């Protein structure tokens, strides 16, 4: 009987060890299953975040395309504005030069007009002086003639400035 007790004890010990091993494996499997579930949940979250990032990346690419086209449009308009500003500057310089030329010409013409006015005034004064001299000479000549003119005639009296006929 000793043998059977030992055999039963040994069988019991083997069974306890096997139960222990089975329970330990079950616990280990359960922890692995829980870990796999957590990891798959984490993988799904990361996949979703990757999908969200891809969507955001596509949106950013679309935005970048529109920004690039706007940038090109702005560059074109800036170039047009620069060309226009340069043309306006050139036109302004031309106008300033023309204005300076016109002012010089105006000053020269003003001087010429002043000179001509002065000359005209002096010629006018000379002419008036000459006219007065000629009038004097004519008057003196007429008076010299009046001495010899017959004052009985109407024309002679008018010429000499006599009012009444002498008697």
Secondary structure, DSSP 8 states (H G I E B T S, - for coil): -HHHHHHHHHHHHHHHHHHHHHHHHHHHHHHHHHHHHHHHHHHHHHHHHHHHHHHHHHHHHHHHHHHHHHHHHHHHHHHHHHHHHHHHHHHHHHHHHHHHHHHHHHHHHHHHHHHHHHHHHHHHHHHHHHHHHHHHHHHHHHHHHHHHS-TTSHHHHHHHT--S---
